[in-house]
């Protein structure tokens, strides 16, 4: 990986979004999680990884969930893609319930 850090969009009053991404491997999801935490400085309460299903139904597949400002979504998509994943959805946090 190069030494340049991705740049975060300018801060301001922005809507929080929740994005979910799938990965063919748990390792890719964990690597994306680490990149989001270090390069975009997303806190541990705002990004998480989980395996998708049992070993027999979805071996090694994983999902990553992240909560961030709407303006960060394109950067998040780039991080996810660089680790072999695909953002399946992103919605305003208000859509996720109370």
C-alpha distance (Angstrom), angle and dihedral (degrees) to the residues before:
residue distance angle dihedral
X1 . . .
X2 3.78 . .
X3 3.80 122.1 .
X4 3.78 95.2 -117.4
X5 3.77 114.2 105.7
X6 3.77 119.9 -139.4
X7 3.77 110.7 -109.2
X8 3.78 119.6 -117.9
X9 3.80 117.2 -133.5
X10 3.78 116.0 -107.3
X11 3.78 114.4 -81.5
X12 3.76 121.5 -112.7
X13 3.78 142.1 126.3
X14 3.80 99.5 -45.9
X15 3.75 137.7 156.4
X16 3.80 116.2 -102.2
X17 3.79 114.9 -127.5
X18 3.77 132.2 -163.3
X19 3.79 116.4 -142.1
X20 3.79 128.9 -170.3
X21 3.79 123.5 -160.1
X22 3.79 132.3 -175.7
X23 3.79 126.1 -143.7
X24 3.81 132.6 -168.1
X25 3.81 89.1 -134.1
X26 3.78 138.0 33.1
X27 3.80 88.6 -133.1
X28 3.81 91.8 60.6
X29 3.79 91.4 48.9
X30 3.80 92.4 49.2
X31 3.80 91.1 47.9
X32 3.82 90.4 51.7
X33 3.80 89.9 48.3
X34 3.81 90.6 52.8
X35 3.81 91.7 48.5
X36 3.81 92.0 49.6
X37 3.79 90.2 51.1
X38 3.81 96.5 46.6
X39 3.80 104.5 32.6
X40 3.80 101.2 32.7
X41 3.82 94.0 27.5
X42 3.79 93.1 -130.7
X43 3.80 108.3 170.6
X44 3.80 125.2 -117.8
X45 3.82 91.5 -108.5
X46 3.82 90.3 56.6
X47 3.82 102.2 52.7
X48 3.80 130.7 45.1
X49 3.81 140.7 165.1
X50 3.81 129.7 -148.2
X51 3.79 136.2 174.0
X52 3.81 116.7 -108.8
X53 3.77 110.6 -126.5
X54 3.74 134.7 -43.2
X55 3.77 126.3 -35.1
X56 3.80 90.6 -103.5
X57 3.82 96.5 49.1
X58 3.79 103.5 37.7
X59 3.79 111.6 4.6
X60 3.80 112.1 -162.2
X61 3.83 94.9 -10.9
X62 3.78 114.5 136.4
X63 3.78 143.8 -178.0
X64 3.79 128.8 -142.2
X65 3.80 122.2 -157.9
X66 3.78 121.9 -165.1
X67 3.80 134.7 178.8
X68 3.80 116.1 -154.8
X69 3.76 145.2 135.2
X70 3.82 113.7 -66.0
X71 3.81 88.4 -118.4
X72 3.83 90.1 63.2
X73 3.81 95.6 55.5
X74 3.82 95.8 93.5
X75 3.82 90.9 50.7
X76 3.81 89.1 48.1
X77 3.82 90.1 50.7
X78 3.80 88.6 53.4
X79 3.81 93.2 50.7
X80 3.80 91.8 47.0
X81 3.82 92.6 49.2
X82 3.81 92.1 46.7
X83 3.82 88.3 59.9
X84 3.80 95.7 46.6
X85 3.80 99.1 -95.8
X86 3.78 136.7 120.6
X87 3.80 128.0 -140.7
X88 3.80 103.9 -127.0
X89 3.80 96.5 -174.9
X90 3.75 145.7 -9.4
X91 3.78 122.9 -166.8
X92 3.79 136.9 167.5
X93 3.79 109.8 -82.1
X94 3.82 89.1 -121.3
X95 3.83 88.1 68.9
X96 3.81 91.3 62.5
X97 3.79 95.0 69.9
X98 3.80 137.7 -105.2
